[in-house]
Amino acid sequence: MKHSQAEILREYGPFPGVERVHGVTYDGQHVWFASGERINALDPAAGKVVRSIDVPADAGTAFDGKYIYQIAENRIQKIDPETGEVVATIPAPGNGGDSGLAWAEDTLWVGQHRGRKIYQIDPESGAILRTIESNRFVTGVTWVDGELWHGTWEGDHSDVRRIDPKTGEVLQRIDMPEGSGVSGLESDGKDRFFCGDGSESKVRAIRKPK
């Protein structure tokens, strides 16, 4: 297994009116992050929140190229970011224990925190298509270049790890600095991960190892 320390490229926040960051996603221009009662669009170049949408947002966030998906307790909301309207909802597989959310292969991938699982689900019905076991609490989830990565957070220790999507075996691990808890996780599709901090009002950009 490859193992390294996180190289933090930039730290965003604290953000006004935000106690902690939950889910994180990236639409190619803005980093969207969940903060309990709304989702916020962060301009990563300027380091400022440029708009917000008022929707319940207490866990993972994902973007499918058009819509934002946001976990709120026991459901996943499908949101039109142009209008802020919730256009559909489906049940969340963990029924309230879900954490991370990602979009890949025309499906949603849901991290279940204490269940230590990642579910692949049908975005229309919420039906579970596949279950991947993890050996740690699962937080944020992201796919990049055909690789499945997820965040973990237990006590004061947090890391970002690449796992084999068939077996759940850990292939690579990036340790975060002590005390920085990864909640949301999203790739920019290139060489950065955006990590939400579930213990404070911050988002960190870290380098994705080659």
Disulfide bonds with the S-S distance in Angstrom:
none
